[in-house]
């Protein structure tokens, strides 16, 4: 299972608010079967890497509109194959080590 962090930013939009664009991008993810968590600075997605990559492309493409002609997409992929991984498991692991020290 892969854990992916993505941030999709439209460039050259009027004004400073991006929430409408983010909502349009998140709708694509919401319509998928993938598990995700929206954060203030990006979105964390977990699941099958092939499925995630297909959805990431749709998310990127959904950001283009009449006023958006350039999109910056940043992706981080943690693809662990020796055992199942999830965002929650990764956080628990760090917290356990903090408690032990």
C-alpha positions, 0 to 999 in steps of 0.5 A: 500500500502506498501513502501519497501526499499531493498539493495542487496549485493553480497559478495566475488566478485572480485574487488570493483564495484557492479554496474553490479550486481545491474543492473542485480538485477534491471532488475528483478524489471524493468520487474515487474509492481511495482513503484520503485526509485533507490537511491545511497544506495538502492532501494525504491519500492511501491505497493502491499506487496504480489507482492513486496515480490514475486519480492524481492525473484526473485531479491535476487535469480538473484544476484547469478551467477558463481562468487557469492555464497553468497548474503546479502539482507536487507529489510525494510517494511512500511505497512500502512493500515489506508490510502494510502501511497507512498514514495512521500507522506512520503517526503511531510509530513516531508517537511510540518512539517519542513516548519511549525517549 
